[in-house]
Structures are given as C-alpha cells and as structure tokens.
Amino acid sequence: MRKVTMMAAVAAVAMAAQVQAAQLLDFKPDPITGNIPEFTYDAGGVFHSAAGTDFAMGGGLIVSVPFIVPGVIAGKTIVGGTTNFADVSMLFASVGSLGVAHTVPVFPGITSTGIALDSGSFTLTARDGTVLLHGTFGVGFMGGITGSMVASYQTDQVSYDAGAIKDVLSPGILFGQASISLNDLSTPVSVDARSQLFSSFDANATGLFSVVPEPTSAGLLALPVALLGRRRK
C-alpha cells in the first residue's frame, strides 16, 4: 500500500504542476536528423542522453519560443513575436537510480513499474555554442505500465539558472517541474531480474519543462513559461 501511495502522489504532483504552467519553449515534431534514440537507461541504472545522438547531444532540434530572444545567435529567426532556433543540442546529464525498482497493481491484471532517480542537469545549446537554457533538477521518478513500450520521467524540482531564454524572463533563478515521455522503448517496461533495477532501454522522447512562480514573483506568469518537447522519428 505504501508503494502505491508513493507512486500516486508523484503522479498527482506532476499533474498539478502542469496545470499551473504556461509555455516557454516548444520542441518541433520534426528534428533535422532522425532515427536515433534520444535517451538511454543503461544496465548500470543510469538515465542519460543517448551518447552521440542529437536530441540531447549534438544538434538537430528545432525549437520555438513565444517571445523575442535578443542577440545574434546562430540558427535564430524571428517570425512575428516568436523566436525560432534551428539545429539545437540538448545535453541531459547522467542520472543514477536510487534503490531498486518496484512493481505495484494499478487495476485488476495491470501493474506499474517504477524507480526513483537522482538529481542532475541539462543544457540547451545553439549551433554556435550559445547557451539557450541551463538548469538542474532534483530527485525524480521514472515509471510506466509493466510490459508496455512507453514510460515517463518526472521531477518537481527544476531550477533554471542560465541561458539566453531564461534571461529574457528573469535575471535570477526560475523554478519549475519537468515531465519527459519516453516512447518506442527498445525493451518493455519491467524489473531486471538480476539487478532489480528498471530494465535497460533506449527511447525516443517528448517532454514538458515548466516554470512556476515563487510566491513573490507571480507576475512571471504574464509571460509564457513552460518548456515543451516535441520530437518524433
């Protein structure tokens, strides 16, 4: 019962966070390069950008921000009040597992498998090396319906601390949540029988990174402030 309650609480927090958020940055559905997984959860229990690929690593993303980002930045175009960036990289640093994976019932005959993940960081970089957005995140949770080819990663402890996009909104640190959908898993959601960790996989991804105001900065919601990932193969 305690495990079920923990997983339900994580899901509830993530849903509440998304309701409070507004849009910051949209990952377009069509990357410059494709057919490469964006994320990996390896046999050692580490969740990270898939080495040598583009969505998290060496260019290929097309992203759009619903306000003007000033400055000369490679790959940047402005259409109306929207700033677009082509050939963007995203580095999602390695995140280790905390403890073992657990499987709990959610409906008759259906179970969910999940595992807690440690803190880490991410960086979005333009083609010329300009940092568009950098942040860190606290402890998160990864899980999915056992046997399915879809999972998700969630954390409600994100801090945005640098980057040309963040600086348009605030000179200080912004706070929010993150939710990444992991699609087309190479291995069905399950517990590895030997390690008792989440079974290793490669996956494609879309994601939502959101910013919510501190009690003293509610005015930030006047600007769209959520980070939405869109990527397909």
N, C-alpha and C positions, 0 to 999 in steps of 0.2 A: 504493500500500500504506500509506503514512503517513497519508493521509486516512482510509482505512478503519479503521486502528488508533485514530486520534483519536476518531472517532465511536463506535467500540465501547467505548472507555474511558469516554467521557461517559455512555453508557447503563449501563455496569456500575456506575459511581459512584452514579448515581441509584437503581438497583435496590437496592444495598446500603444506601443511606441510608433508603429506605422500610422496609426490614426492621427497622431499629433504632428506628424512631419509634413513638410512640403518639399517640392522638387528642387534639387541643386544641380545635378549633373546626370545626363542621360547617355547610357552606352547604346549606340545604334545597333540594330539587329545584324547588320552586315559588316563584319570586320574586313580589313584589307586582305588578310590571309586567313585561311580556314583549315578544317580537317585536322586540327591539333587540339588535344585536350588542354584545358586551362589550369585545372587543379589536380593534385595528387594527394592521396593519403597512403603513405608507404607502409611497408611491413614493420617498420620500427615505431609506428604510431605517430608519425609526424605529418601534419597537414600543411601544404605549401603550394606555391605556384609551380606548375609543371616545368621542370628545367628545360631551358632552351626554347620555350614556346613564346607566343606573342602576347596573349592576354595578360599577362601578368609579367611580361618579361622583356620583349624586345621590339615592341611596336606592333601596329596592326589595328588597334582600336580606333573607332570614330566616335567621338563624344560631343555632346552639345550641352551648353549652359544657358539657362534662360535669362541672362543679363550680360552686359558688356564687360569683358575682361580686358583691361588696358594693356598696352605694351606691345613690343614687337616680339612675337613668338612664332616659331616655325610651324607651319601647318594650320595656322589660325585664319578663319574667315568670319566675317560678321554679316548676318542677314537680319535686317530689322533690329530687334532688341536681343537677338540670340547670338552667342559666340560658339562656333564650331571648331573642334580640333581634330585633325586627321593624323593617323599613324602615331597614336599614343601608346605608351607602355605602362603596365601596372605590375609592380613587384609586391607580392604578398609573402611576407617573411614566414619562415618555418615556425609552426605552432605544435608543440608537443601535447600528447594526451595526458590527462590527469586521471589516474586509476584505470579500471577496466571498463569494458562496455557492458551494458545491461539490456536485457530484453524484457518488456512488460506487456501485458494484454491491454488492448485499447477497445476492441469489440470482440464478440464471440468468434473465435477462429482467426483473429487478426492480432498481430503483435507489432510493437515498435521497438527498434533497437537504437540505442544512443550512447554517446560518450562525451564527457566533459573535456574541453580543450583549453590549453594555457593561453597566456597573453602573447601579443606580437605586434607587428606594424605593417603598414602598406605605404606605397608611394606611386603616384601617377606622374609620369614624366612626358613632356612634349618631345618632338623629334630632335630638337636642338639641345636637349638636356634641361630645359626649364622645368622646375618642379611645379606642377599644377596643383597637386594636393598631397599632403602627407599627414599621416595620423597613426595613432596607436590604439590598441583595443585590449580590453581585459579578458577575464575568463569567459569562455563561450561554451556552446553546446552544439554537437552535430548528431543528427539522427534521421531516421526515416522508417517507413513501413517495412518490416522484415520481408526479404525476398524481392522487393521492388528494385527498379533501376534508377530511382530518384531519391535524393536525400537533401538536407539543408543544414546550413551552419548559421548560428545566431549568437549575437552578443549585444548587451545593452550598455556596454562600457567603452564607447568610442570617443577619443579626443582628437580633434583636427587641429594641428599646431603649426602648419606651414603650407605655403603654396600660393600661386597667383590667384587661384579661385577663392580660397579661404580669405585672402587679404581684401578682396572686394567686399566681403560681408563684415569682417571684423579684424582689427589688428591683433586681437587676443585669441586665446584658445576657445574653440567651439566644441560642444559635446553632443553626442547622439548615440545611435544604435546602428547595427549592421545585420543584414539578413542576406545570405547567398544561397541561391537554389543550385543544387548540383544535379545535372541532368546527364542522361546517357552513361550511367556508371558502367565501368568495364567489369565489375563484379557486383552481384546482387547484395543489397543491404543484409548484413549478418554479423555474428560474432565469430572471430577467428578461433577455431577450436584449440589451437596450440598456445597462442599468446593471450587469448581472452580480450584482445583489443577489437576495435571495429575492423572488419575485413578490408584489406588494402584495395584501392581503386584509382583509376583515372576518370576524370569527368569534365564535361563542358559546364558552363555556368552562366547564370544571370544573377544580378544582385541589387539590393537596395541598401544604400548607406544614407542614413537620415541624420539631420541635426535638429535638436530641440533646444529651446532657450532655457537659460538659467532663470530663476525667479526674478532676478533684477534686469533681465535683458529680453523681455517678452517682445519688444519691438523688432527683434530679428525676424520674426515670422512675417513681417511685411515683405521680406524678400523670400523667394523660393529657396528652400534649404534642405533638399534631400538628394542623395546620390543613388541614381537608379541604373543598374547594369542591364544591358540587353546584348546578348551575344548568341548567335546561332551558327551552326555548321552548314 
